[in-house]
Amino acid sequence: MKILTNPSAGVDTTMMLVFVVAVLTMPFWLTLIGAGYPDLMQKFVIFGLFATGFNILFGLTGYLSFGHAAFLGIGSYTAVWSFKLLGMNPIPAAIFAVAVSGVFALVIGFISLRRSGIYFSILTLAFAQMCYALAYSVLTPITNGETGLRVIGDDPRILDGIITSGVNPSTPTVNLFGLDLTQTWVWNGYYFNAGFYFCAIILIIGSYIAMRIFRSPFGLMLKAVKTNQNRLNYTGVNTKPYTLAAFVISGMYAGLAGALLCITDPLAGAERMQWTASGEVVLMVILGGMGTLMGPMLGAGIIKFAEQKFSTWGKTELHEFFAFIPDGIRDTVVSVASLFVGSGWHLTLGLVFMLIVIYLPGGIVEGGRRILMWASGSNRRNRKLQAAAQAAE
């Protein structure tokens, strides 16, 4: 059974070590591609965590949820309320965000998982839109409506008051036992942010837990559900507890990601619950590789990097980019390309996503595997040709 549940422990360990090094050294290698900014790096790891959790549900069971942004928003609101009532330490905020998101995921999942396929997806979308509408209207005393929930100087912050002898700072910042998580250090042109490293450690822990789930008997059961749930039901296996557990775990990951979004800016808004945010995490998982360990994080990084770059481009940047084209043709090329950048950068994302779905259904990870297989096949053919040539001599 150990061989079945953990077929490649050595490979997993190596992959995890490489992943840890890659995450912790992000300020160095991301600077080379112009993405070494603290807020952007923090988005990489937070949405990588969000996509990792979503992959536990979608990648393992095949259940496509269009409502996971609800848990992202719930986690954010819970974290900000923890800041307002208890203090600016992110650890209690993260714990409460995971717990509250898990409770909501349990309720929503229990109802939604009564159906499968497109009906399950529509139910999750409906719940997410209900949460979005409630945050904007009925629950305004809790969410502060469209203005958003923010930490202010008059908040109780009980634990902070105990530490500071009842005097709370008028401009509160998130801190980990005195370490300001908004603090940034610059060394030789590289930016190192305390909040980024806090989120990075959370991502590493979350990725390790996800890897253990993938290799566990529980993960094998989820894969069996994805392969043929009807056959399992006919053999007497009750699959609902497994799918519900996967839904709750996935929702807790989303809630934790929502809490981490409030570290640099303790603000929670209902826009994080919009259906577009749920669709974005679906794109991240499919783009990187559904059902793979590292694919969703890769997809999250690519989408957030593209958003940062393409959304800020205009005709001036396009003229510089296409400077090698003759003037007469360049204006036409820039006019067409301008439709795919700036506010229209989602068109570029849509085209890339369409190409991935058509030509690489397994995502970028599958593309990498194909390249490795092609390279190894070429090496084998070359060795055979060399051996044949030597034999002929």
VEXVEX-998399 format. One record per residue (C-alpha): residue in one letter; z, x negated, y negated. Coordinates in steps of 0.2 Angstrom, whole numbers, plus 2048, in hexadecimal, padded with zeros to 3 digits. Example, Ala and Ser with C-alpha at 12.3 -4.5 7.8 and 13.67 -1.06 7.14 Angstrom:
BEGIN
["A"; [827; 7C2; 816]]
["S"; [824; 7BC; 805]]
//
This chain:
BEGIN
["M"; [800; 800; 800]]
["K"; [804; 7F1; 7F4]]
["I"; [7F2; 7EB; 7F6]]
["L"; [7EB; 7FD; 7F2]]
["T"; [7F6; 7FF; 7E3]]
["N"; [7F5; 7ED; 7DC]]
["P"; [7E4; 7E6; 7E2]]
["S"; [7E3; 7D8; 7D5]]
["A"; [7F4; 7D3; 7CF]]
["G"; [7EF; 7C2; 7CA]]
["V"; [7E0; 7C8; 7C0]]
["D"; [7EB; 7D5; 7B7]]
["T"; [7F8; 7C7; 7B3]]
["T"; [7EA; 7BC; 7AC]]
["M"; [7E2; 7CA; 7A2]]
["M"; [7F3; 7CF; 79B]]
["L"; [7F7; 7BD; 795]]
["V"; [7E5; 7BC; 78D]]
["F"; [7E8; 7CC; 785]]
["V"; [7F9; 7C7; 77E]]
["V"; [7F2; 7B7; 777]]
["A"; [7E3; 7C0; 76F]]
["V"; [7EF; 7CD; 767]]
["L"; [7FB; 7C1; 760]]
["T"; [7EE; 7B5; 759]]
["M"; [7E4; 7C4; 751]]
["P"; [7E7; 7BD; 73F]]
["F"; [7DE; 7AD; 744]]
["W"; [7CE; 7B3; 74D]]
["L"; [7CC; 7C4; 743]]
["T"; [7CC; 7BA; 733]]
["L"; [7BC; 7B2; 739]]
["I"; [7B3; 7C3; 739]]
["G"; [7BB; 7C9; 729]]
["A"; [7C8; 7D4; 731]]
["G"; [7D7; 7CA; 72F]]
["Y"; [7E0; 7D6; 723]]
["P"; [7F1; 7DC; 728]]
["D"; [7EE; 7EF; 726]]
["L"; [7DE; 7EE; 730]]
["M"; [7E6; 7E3; 73E]]
["Q"; [7F4; 7F0; 73E]]
["K"; [7E7; 7FE; 741]]
["F"; [7DF; 7F4; 74F]]
["V"; [7EF; 7F3; 759]]
["I"; [7F5; 805; 754]]
["F"; [7E5; 80E; 759]]
["G"; [7E4; 802; 768]]
["L"; [7F4; 809; 76E]]
["F"; [7EE; 81B; 76A]]
["A"; [7DE; 818; 774]]
["T"; [7E8; 810; 783]]
["G"; [7F3; 81F; 784]]
["F"; [7E4; 82B; 783]]
["N"; [7DC; 821; 791]]
["I"; [7EA; 825; 79D]]
["L"; [7E5; 837; 79C]]
["F"; [7D3; 837; 799]]
["G"; [7CE; 827; 7A3]]
["L"; [7D9; 82A; 7B2]]
["T"; [7D9; 83D; 7B4]]
["G"; [7C8; 841; 7AB]]
["Y"; [7D1; 84F; 7A1]]
["L"; [7C9; 84E; 78F]]
["S"; [7D6; 853; 782]]
["F"; [7CF; 857; 770]]
["G"; [7E1; 859; 76A]]
["H"; [7EA; 848; 76B]]
["A"; [7EA; 847; 758]]
["A"; [7F8; 854; 758]]
["F"; [803; 847; 760]]
["L"; [7FE; 83A; 754]]
["G"; [803; 845; 746]]
["I"; [813; 84B; 74E]]
["G"; [818; 839; 751]]
["S"; [815; 835; 73F]]
["Y"; [81F; 843; 738]]
["T"; [82E; 83F; 744]]
["A"; [82E; 82D; 73F]]
["V"; [82E; 831; 72C]]
["W"; [83C; 83E; 72F]]
["S"; [846; 830; 738]]
["F"; [843; 825; 72A]]
["K"; [849; 832; 71E]]
["L"; [859; 837; 727]]
["L"; [85E; 828; 731]]
["G"; [857; 818; 729]]
["M"; [848; 80D; 727]]
["N"; [84A; 805; 738]]
["P"; [839; 808; 742]]
["I"; [842; 807; 753]]
["P"; [84B; 818; 752]]
["A"; [83C; 820; 74A]]
["A"; [830; 81A; 758]]
["I"; [83D; 820; 765]]
["F"; [83E; 831; 75D]]
["A"; [82B; 832; 75B]]
["V"; [828; 82F; 76D]]
["A"; [835; 83C; 773]]
["V"; [82F; 84A; 767]]
["S"; [81D; 847; 76B]]
["G"; [821; 847; 77E]]
["V"; [82A; 858; 77C]]
["F"; [81B; 85F; 773]]
["A"; [80F; 857; 77F]]
["L"; [819; 85F; 78E]]
["V"; [817; 871; 786]]
["I"; [805; 86F; 781]]
["G"; [800; 866; 791]]
["F"; [809; 874; 79C]]
["I"; [7FF; 881; 794]]
["S"; [7EE; 878; 792]]
["L"; [7EE; 871; 7A4]]
["R"; [7ED; 882; 7AB]]
["R"; [7DA; 880; 7A8]]
["S"; [7CF; 871; 7AB]]
["G"; [7BE; 86B; 7A4]]
["I"; [7B8; 872; 794]]
["Y"; [7C5; 87F; 793]]
["F"; [7D3; 872; 793]]
["S"; [7CA; 869; 785]]
["I"; [7C9; 878; 77B]]
["L"; [7DB; 87D; 77E]]
["T"; [7E1; 86C; 778]]
["L"; [7D6; 86D; 769]]
["A"; [7DD; 87E; 765]]
["F"; [7EF; 877; 766]]
["A"; [7EA; 869; 75B]]
["Q"; [7E3; 874; 74D]]
["M"; [7F2; 87F; 74E]]
["C"; [7FD; 870; 74B]]
["Y"; [7F2; 86B; 73D]]
["A"; [7F2; 87C; 735]]
["L"; [805; 87E; 737]]
["A"; [808; 86D; 72F]]
["Y"; [7FE; 873; 720]]
["S"; [806; 884; 71E]]
["V"; [814; 88B; 728]]
["L"; [81E; 87B; 72B]]
["T"; [81C; 875; 719]]
["P"; [82F; 873; 717]]
["I"; [82E; 866; 725]]
["T"; [81D; 85E; 722]]
["N"; [81C; 860; 70F]]
["G"; [80B; 868; 711]]
["E"; [7FB; 860; 70B]]
["T"; [806; 854; 700]]
["G"; [80C; 84B; 710]]
["L"; [81E; 846; 715]]
["R"; [824; 836; 70C]]
["V"; [834; 82C; 70B]]
["I"; [83C; 82D; 6FA]]
["G"; [84B; 825; 6F2]]
["D"; [856; 834; 6F3]]
["D"; [855; 836; 706]]
["P"; [866; 835; 710]]
["R"; [861; 826; 71B]]
["I"; [872; 826; 723]]
["L"; [871; 816; 72C]]
["D"; [86A; 80C; 71E]]
["G"; [878; 813; 713]]
["I"; [885; 80D; 71F]]
["I"; [87E; 7FB; 71F]]
["T"; [87C; 7FB; 70C]]
["S"; [88D; 803; 709]]
["G"; [886; 814; 703]]
["V"; [879; 80D; 6F7]]
["N"; [867; 80F; 6FD]]
["P"; [859; 806; 6F5]]
["S"; [84E; 811; 6EA]]
["T"; [83E; 80A; 6F1]]
["P"; [840; 80A; 704]]
["T"; [836; 800; 70F]]
["V"; [835; 7FF; 722]]
["N"; [840; 7F1; 729]]
["L"; [845; 7EB; 73A]]
["F"; [857; 7E6; 738]]
["G"; [854; 7DE; 727]]
["L"; [843; 7D8; 72A]]
["D"; [837; 7E0; 71E]]
["L"; [828; 7E6; 729]]
["T"; [81D; 7E7; 71A]]
["Q"; [81F; 7D5; 716]]
["T"; [80F; 7CA; 718]]
["W"; [80E; 7B7; 718]]
["V"; [7FF; 7AD; 715]]
["W"; [7FB; 79C; 71D]]
["N"; [7EB; 792; 71B]]
["G"; [7E2; 7A2; 717]]
["Y"; [7E9; 7AC; 726]]
["Y"; [7F4; 7BC; 723]]
["F"; [803; 7BF; 72E]]
["N"; [80B; 7CF; 72C]]
["A"; [81C; 7D4; 734]]
["G"; [817; 7E6; 736]]
["F"; [807; 7E1; 740]]
["Y"; [811; 7D6; 74C]]
["F"; [81E; 7E4; 74F]]
["C"; [80F; 7F0; 753]]
["A"; [807; 7E2; 75D]]
["I"; [816; 7E0; 768]]
["I"; [817; 7F3; 76B]]
["L"; [804; 7F3; 770]]
["I"; [808; 7E5; 77C]]
["I"; [816; 7EE; 784]]
["G"; [80C; 7FE; 784]]
["S"; [7FD; 7F5; 78C]]
["Y"; [808; 7EE; 79A]]
["I"; [80F; 7FF; 79E]]
["A"; [7FD; 806; 79E]]
["M"; [7F8; 7F8; 7AA]]
["R"; [807; 7FC; 7B6]]
["I"; [802; 80F; 7B6]]
["F"; [7F0; 80A; 7BA]]
["R"; [7F5; 800; 7C9]]
["S"; [803; 80C; 7CF]]
["P"; [802; 819; 7DD]]
["F"; [804; 826; 7CE]]
["G"; [7F4; 81E; 7C6]]
["L"; [7EB; 81F; 7D7]]
["M"; [7EF; 832; 7D8]]
["L"; [7E9; 834; 7C6]]
["K"; [7D8; 82C; 7CB]]
["A"; [7D8; 837; 7DA]]
["V"; [7D9; 846; 7CF]]
["K"; [7CB; 840; 7C5]]
["T"; [7C0; 83D; 7D4]]
["N"; [7C3; 84E; 7DD]]
["Q"; [7D1; 858; 7D7]]
["N"; [7CB; 867; 7E2]]
["R"; [7CC; 85D; 7F2]]
["L"; [7DE; 858; 7EE]]
["N"; [7E3; 86A; 7EB]]
["Y"; [7DB; 86F; 7FB]]
["T"; [7E5; 862; 805]]
["G"; [7F5; 869; 7FE]]
["V"; [7F8; 85D; 7F0]]
["N"; [7FF; 864; 7E0]]
["T"; [7F6; 85B; 7D2]]
["K"; [7FD; 864; 7C3]]
["P"; [80D; 859; 7C2]]
["Y"; [802; 849; 7C2]]
["T"; [7F6; 84F; 7B5]]
["L"; [805; 856; 7AA]]
["A"; [80E; 845; 7AB]]
["A"; [7FE; 83C; 7A6]]
["F"; [7FC; 848; 797]]
["V"; [80E; 846; 792]]
["I"; [80D; 833; 793]]
["S"; [7FD; 833; 789]]
["G"; [805; 83E; 77C]]
["M"; [814; 832; 77A]]
["Y"; [808; 824; 777]]
["A"; [800; 82E; 76A]]
["G"; [810; 832; 762]]
["L"; [815; 81F; 762]]
["A"; [805; 81B; 75A]]
["G"; [808; 828; 74C]]
["A"; [819; 821; 749]]
["L"; [812; 80F; 747]]
["L"; [806; 816; 73A]]
["C"; [815; 819; 72F]]
["I"; [81B; 807; 72F]]
["T"; [812; 800; 720]]
["D"; [811; 811; 717]]
["P"; [81F; 81D; 71C]]
["L"; [814; 82C; 719]]
["A"; [80F; 83A; 725]]
["G"; [800; 846; 722]]
["A"; [7F8; 855; 72B]]
["E"; [7E7; 84C; 72A]]
["R"; [7ED; 841; 739]]
["M"; [7EC; 851; 744]]
["Q"; [7DA; 856; 73F]]
["W"; [7CE; 858; 74E]]
["T"; [7C4; 849; 747]]
["A"; [7D2; 83D; 74B]]
["S"; [7D3; 844; 75D]]
["G"; [7C0; 842; 75F]]
["E"; [7C2; 830; 758]]
["V"; [7CD; 82B; 766]]
["V"; [7C1; 832; 773]]
["L"; [7B3; 827; 76B]]
["M"; [7BF; 818; 76C]]
["V"; [7C2; 81A; 77F]]
["I"; [7B0; 81E; 784]]
["L"; [7A9; 810; 779]]
["G"; [7B5; 803; 780]]
["G"; [7B4; 809; 792]]
["M"; [7BD; 819; 799]]
["G"; [7C9; 815; 7A7]]
["T"; [7CA; 802; 7A4]]
["L"; [7D9; 7F9; 79E]]
["M"; [7D3; 7F0; 78F]]
["G"; [7C4; 7FB; 78A]]
["P"; [7CD; 808; 77F]]
["M"; [7D5; 7FA; 775]]
["L"; [7C4; 7F2; 773]]
["G"; [7BC; 802; 76D]]
["A"; [7CA; 806; 761]]
["G"; [7C8; 7F4; 759]]
["I"; [7B5; 7F7; 758]]
["I"; [7B6; 808; 750]]
["K"; [7C3; 803; 743]]
["F"; [7BA; 7F3; 73F]]
["A"; [7AA; 7FD; 73C]]
["E"; [7B3; 809; 732]]
["Q"; [7BA; 7FC; 727]]
["K"; [7A9; 7F3; 725]]
["F"; [79C; 801; 724]]
["S"; [7A6; 80D; 71A]]
["T"; [7A8; 801; 70C]]
["W"; [795; 7FC; 70B]]
["G"; [78A; 802; 6FE]]
["K"; [778; 7FE; 6F8]]
["T"; [77E; 7EE; 6F0]]
["E"; [784; 7E7; 700]]
["L"; [775; 7ED; 709]]
["H"; [769; 7E4; 6FD]]
["E"; [773; 7D4; 701]]
["F"; [772; 7D7; 713]]
["F"; [75F; 7DA; 713]]
["A"; [75C; 7CC; 707]]
["F"; [74F; 7C4; 713]]
["I"; [744; 7D3; 712]]
["P"; [736; 7D4; 704]]
["D"; [73B; 7DE; 6F5]]
["G"; [72E; 7EC; 6F8]]
["I"; [734; 7F0; 709]]
["R"; [746; 7EC; 706]]
["D"; [749; 7FB; 6FA]]
["T"; [743; 807; 708]]
["V"; [74D; 7FE; 715]]
["V"; [75D; 7FF; 70A]]
["S"; [75A; 812; 706]]
["V"; [759; 816; 719]]
["A"; [768; 80B; 71D]]
["S"; [773; 812; 710]]
["L"; [773; 822; 719]]
["F"; [77D; 819; 727]]
["V"; [78A; 810; 71C]]
["G"; [797; 816; 710]]
["S"; [79C; 828; 712]]
["G"; [78E; 829; 71F]]
["W"; [795; 81B; 72B]]
["H"; [799; 828; 738]]
["L"; [786; 82A; 73B]]
["T"; [786; 817; 740]]
["L"; [795; 81B; 74C]]
["G"; [78C; 82A; 753]]
["L"; [77C; 820; 757]]
["V"; [786; 812; 75F]]
["F"; [790; 81F; 769]]
["M"; [780; 827; 76F]]
["L"; [778; 817; 775]]
["I"; [788; 812; 77E]]
["V"; [789; 823; 787]]
["I"; [776; 822; 78C]]
["Y"; [775; 810; 791]]
["L"; [787; 80B; 794]]
["P"; [791; 81A; 79B]]
["G"; [79F; 80E; 7A0]]
["G"; [7A1; 807; 78E]]
["I"; [7A1; 7F6; 787]]
["V"; [7AB; 7F0; 796]]
["E"; [79D; 7F5; 7A2]]
["G"; [791; 7EC; 797]]
["G"; [79B; 7DC; 799]]
["R"; [79D; 7DE; 7AC]]
["R"; [78A; 7E0; 7AD]]
["I"; [787; 7D0; 7A3]]
["L"; [794; 7C7; 7AE]]
["M"; [78B; 7CD; 7BE]]
["W"; [77A; 7C9; 7B7]]
["A"; [780; 7B7; 7B3]]
["S"; [789; 7B5; 7C4]]
["G"; [779; 7BB; 7CC]]
["S"; [76E; 7AF; 7C2]]
["N"; [77A; 7A1; 7C7]]
["R"; [779; 7A5; 7D9]]
["R"; [766; 7A6; 7D9]]
["N"; [765; 795; 7D0]]
["R"; [770; 78D; 7DD]]
["K"; [765; 794; 7EB]]
["L"; [756; 78E; 7E2]]
["Q"; [75E; 77D; 7E0]]
["A"; [763; 77C; 7F2]]
["A"; [752; 781; 7F8]]
["A"; [74A; 774; 7ED]]
["Q"; [756; 767; 7F4]]
["A"; [752; 76C; 806]]
["A"; [73F; 76B; 802]]
["E"; [741; 759; 7FC]]
//
